[in-house]
């Protein structure tokens, strides 16, 4: 039986410490991505808002224009830095996310970009579910005060390996995205995300393991490093979870890289042992992967 992950893949999650200076953030990202590449990573992931601080007050200042593609270097220094870095590292590179500005509509988005080892843009994902929460005496945050939501699911075929799904942070709370991706034969769900000290403690690990267990796929969550002097305190604890919901690697709070070796045999053995893909009752309830799904904006 063919595996949905065709051959082993080494995944690296870069828990990057970001600050107020964009060129410094891009330079630091380059250093850590190359370190991951030198240790054999085939797919390298940066965190949400890797080129800027995270916060509604920062999105307009740090936003870049990505369309029409490719943008100029002045329009998007991050785009060109990622493209060049993918070539230099000889790896697939997911630029966790950056604030994106569309001049024609005056809208801002939280946007992730995936580049091939040749430096080609393979996909973009605009955060579909915006982080609007209000937990009394804990945290109130409204991304929708500045950002607009994306309007599609993002599945990408890495030719040598298979299909992966891209989403961002709060998207992980909506299990439909993960279920659709898994039923479309994705072997890995990637979520660059900046959970905070409240939601991180409550749900970061739980969400990662739940999405992996429910769908019997690998899951990667990549956070910025925690900075208690920043206006927003990221949770950290980037992690990779296997199809049995076992944590293969977890970062602490500071800047570091975690690695995990992904193997299609693990997916197959998990699904053989607990065969939920053969046991679902679509005569009783609907298959969300067969509905009206948008793969284009």
C-alpha positions in Angstrom: 0.0 0.0 0.0 1.3 3.4 -0.9 2.0 5.7 2.0 0.6 9.3 2.0 4.2 10.3 3.1 6.3 8.8 0.3 9.6 9.0 2.1 11.0 10.1 5.4 11.1 13.8 6.1 13.0 15.8 8.7 10.9 18.7 10.0 12.4 21.7 11.8 10.4 24.3 13.8 12.3 27.5 14.4 11.1 29.2 17.6 12.4 32.6 16.7 12.9 35.6 19.0 11.5 38.6 17.2 11.8 42.3 18.0 11.0 45.7 16.6 13.6 45.8 13.8 12.5 43.9 10.7 16.0 43.6 9.1 17.3 42.1 12.4 14.4 39.7 12.5 15.0 38.6 8.9 18.7 38.2 9.6 18.1 36.1 12.7 15.6 34.0 10.8 18.3 33.3 8.2 20.8 32.2 10.7 18.5 29.8 12.4 17.1 28.4 9.2 20.6 27.7 7.9 21.4 26.0 11.2 18.3 23.8 10.7 19.3 23.0 7.2 22.9 22.1 8.2 21.3 19.5 10.6 19.5 17.9 7.7 16.0 19.5 7.8 14.0 19.1 4.6 11.1 21.3 5.7 11.7 24.3 7.9 9.0 26.4 9.6 9.1 29.9 11.0 6.6 31.2 13.5 3.6 33.5 13.1 4.6 37.1 12.5 8.3 36.1 12.3 9.3 39.4 10.8 7.6 41.7 13.3 6.2 42.0 16.8 2.7 40.5 17.1 -0.2 42.9 17.8 -2.9 44.9 16.1 -0.9 48.1 16.6 2.0 46.6 14.6 0.3 45.0 11.6 0.0 48.2 9.5 3.6 49.4 10.2 5.2 46.0 9.2 2.8 45.0 6.5 4.1 44.2 3.0 2.4 44.0 -0.4 2.6 40.5 -2.0 0.3 41.0 -5.0 0.8 41.0 -7.9 3.3 38.2 -7.5 6.2 38.4 -7.4 6.4 41.7 -5.5 9.4 44.0 -5.8 12.0 43.9 -3.0 10.7 47.3 -1.8 7.1 45.9 -1.6 8.1 42.8 0.2 11.6 42.3 1.6 10.4 39.3 3.5 9.2 37.5 0.3 12.6 37.9 -1.3 14.5 37.0 1.9 12.5 33.8 2.2 12.9 32.9 -1.5 16.7 33.4 -1.3 16.8 31.5 2.0 14.9 28.5 0.6 17.5 28.2 -2.2 20.4 28.7 0.2 19.1 26.1 2.7 18.0 23.7 -0.1 14.8 23.1 1.9 11.1 23.7 1.7 10.6 26.9 3.8 7.4 28.0 5.4 7.5 31.7 6.4 5.2 31.4 9.3 3.3 34.6 8.6 3.7 38.2 7.9 1.2 41.1 7.9 0.1 41.6 4.3 -1.4 44.8 2.8 -3.5 44.9 -0.4 -3.5 48.5 -1.7 -6.5 48.1 -3.9 -8.8 47.1 -1.1 -6.9 48.7 1.8 -7.2 45.4 3.6 -4.6 43.7 5.9 -4.2 40.0 6.2 -2.1 37.6 8.3 -0.4 35.6 5.6 1.9 32.6 5.4 4.2 31.8 2.4 5.7 28.4 1.4 8.8 28.4 -0.8 10.3 25.4 -2.7 14.1 24.6 -2.5 14.4 26.4 -5.8 13.0 29.6 -4.3 9.6 29.4 -6.0 6.5 30.5 -4.1 4.4 27.3 -3.8 1.4 28.6 -1.8 0.1 31.4 0.4 -2.4 31.0 3.3 -4.3 33.9 4.7 -5.4 33.2 8.3 -9.1 32.1 7.9 -10.2 32.5 11.5 -9.3 35.8 13.2 -8.2 35.8 16.8 -11.1 37.6 18.5 -11.4 36.6 22.2 -12.4 38.1 25.5 -11.6 36.1 28.6 -12.5 38.2 31.6 -9.6 39.4 33.7 -7.2 37.4 31.5 -7.0 38.7 27.9 -9.0 40.5 25.3 -7.8 40.6 21.7 -9.4 41.5 18.4 -7.5 40.8 15.3 -10.5 41.8 13.3 -10.0 45.4 14.4 -7.2 45.5 11.8 -7.1 42.3 9.8 -9.5 40.7 7.3 -9.9 36.9 7.1 -8.7 34.7 4.3 -11.2 32.7 2.4 -9.7 29.3 1.5 -8.1 26.2 2.7 -4.5 25.6 1.7 -3.2 22.2 0.8 0.2 21.9 -0.9 1.9 19.0 -2.7 5.6 18.5 -2.0 6.4 16.3 -4.9 8.9 14.0 -3.2 7.0 13.7 0.0 3.2 14.2 -0.4 0.6 16.8 0.7 0.7 19.1 3.6 -1.9 21.6 5.0 -1.1 25.2 6.0 -3.0 27.2 8.6 -2.3 29.8 11.2 -2.7 29.9 14.9 -6.4 30.3 15.7 -7.3 28.2 12.7 -6.3 25.1 14.7 -9.4 25.5 16.9 -11.6 24.7 13.9 -11.2 21.0 13.4 -13.0 21.1 10.1 -9.9 22.4 8.3 -7.8 19.5 9.8 -10.4 16.9 8.9 -10.7 18.1 5.3 -6.9 18.2 4.9 -6.5 14.7 6.3 -9.2 13.2 4.1 -7.5 14.8 1.2 -4.4 12.7 2.1 -2.3 15.3 3.8 0.3 13.7 6.1 1.2 16.9 8.0 -0.8 19.9 9.4 1.4 23.0 10.1 0.2 25.8 12.3 2.6 28.7 12.9 1.0 30.3 15.9 1.4 32.8 18.7 -0.8 31.6 21.5 -0.5 33.6 24.7 0.1 32.7 28.3 -3.6 32.2 29.0 -4.7 30.2 25.9 -1.3 28.5 25.6 -1.5 27.0 29.1 -5.1 25.9 28.5 -5.1 24.6 24.9 -1.8 24.7 23.0 -0.7 21.1 23.6 -4.3 19.9 23.7 -5.1 21.3 20.3 -2.0 19.8 18.7 -2.6 16.4 20.1 -6.3 16.5 19.4 -5.8 17.4 15.7 -3.2 14.6 15.4 -5.3 12.0 17.1 -8.6 12.8 15.4 -7.0 12.6 11.9 -4.0 10.3 12.5 -1.5 12.7 10.9 1.5 14.6 12.0 1.0 18.1 13.5 3.5 20.9 13.9 3.0 24.1 15.9 5.6 26.8 15.6 5.5 29.7 18.1 7.7 32.8 18.5 9.9 32.7 21.5 8.5 34.2 24.7 9.5 37.8 25.4 8.2 39.2 28.7 9.3 42.7 27.8 7.1 42.7 24.6 3.5 43.9 24.6 2.3 40.4 23.7 3.6 37.4 25.5 3.8 34.3 23.3 3.5 30.9 24.8 6.5 29.2 23.1 6.6 25.4 23.4 6.7 24.8 19.7 6.0 21.1 19.2 5.7 18.2 16.7 3.1 15.5 17.4 2.9 12.1 15.7 -0.3 10.3 14.4 -0.8 8.6 17.7 -0.7 12.0 19.5 2.7 11.4 21.0 4.9 14.5 21.3 8.0 13.9 19.3 9.7 17.2 20.3 8.8 20.3 22.3 10.6 23.6 22.8 10.8 25.6 26.0 10.1 29.3 26.2 13.2 30.7 24.5 14.7 30.7 21.1 15.5 27.3 19.8 15.0 24.8 17.0 13.2 21.5 17.4 13.4 18.6 15.0 11.4 15.5 14.2 11.7 12.7 11.8 8.5 11.9 10.0 7.8 8.5 8.4 4.9 7.3 6.3 5.0 3.9 8.0 4.0 5.6 11.3 0.9 7.0 9.7 0.0 3.6 8.1 0.6 1.6 11.3 -1.5 4.0 13.3 -4.4 3.8 10.9 -4.1 0.0 10.7 -4.2 -0.4 14.4 -7.1 2.0 15.0 -8.9 2.0 11.6 -11.2 5.0 11.9 -10.9 5.8 8.2 -12.7 2.6 7.5 -15.2 2.9 10.3 -16.8 6.4 9.8 -20.6 6.4 9.3 -21.3 8.8 6.5 -24.7 7.3 6.3 -25.3 8.8 9.8 -23.5 12.1 9.5 -22.0 14.1 6.6 -18.4 14.0 5.3 -17.1 17.6 5.6 -14.5 16.8 3.0 -17.2 16.4 0.4 -18.9 19.7 1.0 -18.6 23.2 -0.6 -14.9 23.8 0.1 -12.9 26.8 -1.2 -9.4 26.2 -2.3 -9.1 29.5 -4.1 -9.6 33.1 -2.8 
